[in-house]
Amino acid sequence: MKKLLSLLFVFTLVACGGSDDDTNQERTTDPLIGTWDQVIFNTAYRYEYADDGQMYEIDEDGEKSIIMGTTSQALWSNQGDTDLSSLEQYYLFADDSREDGDWMTDCYVFSDDYNRFRDCDCTEEDIRESCDWSLRVVD
């Protein structure tokens, strides 16, 4: 009887020992990849951040185009020195509208479910229009 109880106890520990919580799983794709609704200074935009580093604006009809103010392309890149599972990510942005030709650096903080992000400089108390959460568009 002791052996049977011991066996049941061991099976119970094995069955309950692991965690089914997947929030700590390591991300293998950049959380920015996808389509996002962004509000910038009270104006709504829809952007797609493609996995090839291209960035597109999407109009009301769902048509993709290059970002307003650029003539050929807009690019983004993760700086690569952060874990993709981190909620704080640093990005480089470039487009041909920048006279200096340099990349602009920005930091985004993602929500726990990676379905929202905003600029790292924004605080909960911050009411600037540029600090609104950007929302992932789910198809």
Secondary structure, 3 states (H helix, E strand, C coil): CHHHHHHHHHHHHHHHHCCCCCCCCCCCCCCCCEEEEEEECCEEEEEEECCCCEEEEECCCCCEEECCCCCCCEEEEECCCCCCCCCEEEEEEEECCCCCCCCEEEEEEECCCCCEEEECCCCCCCCCHHHCCEEECCC
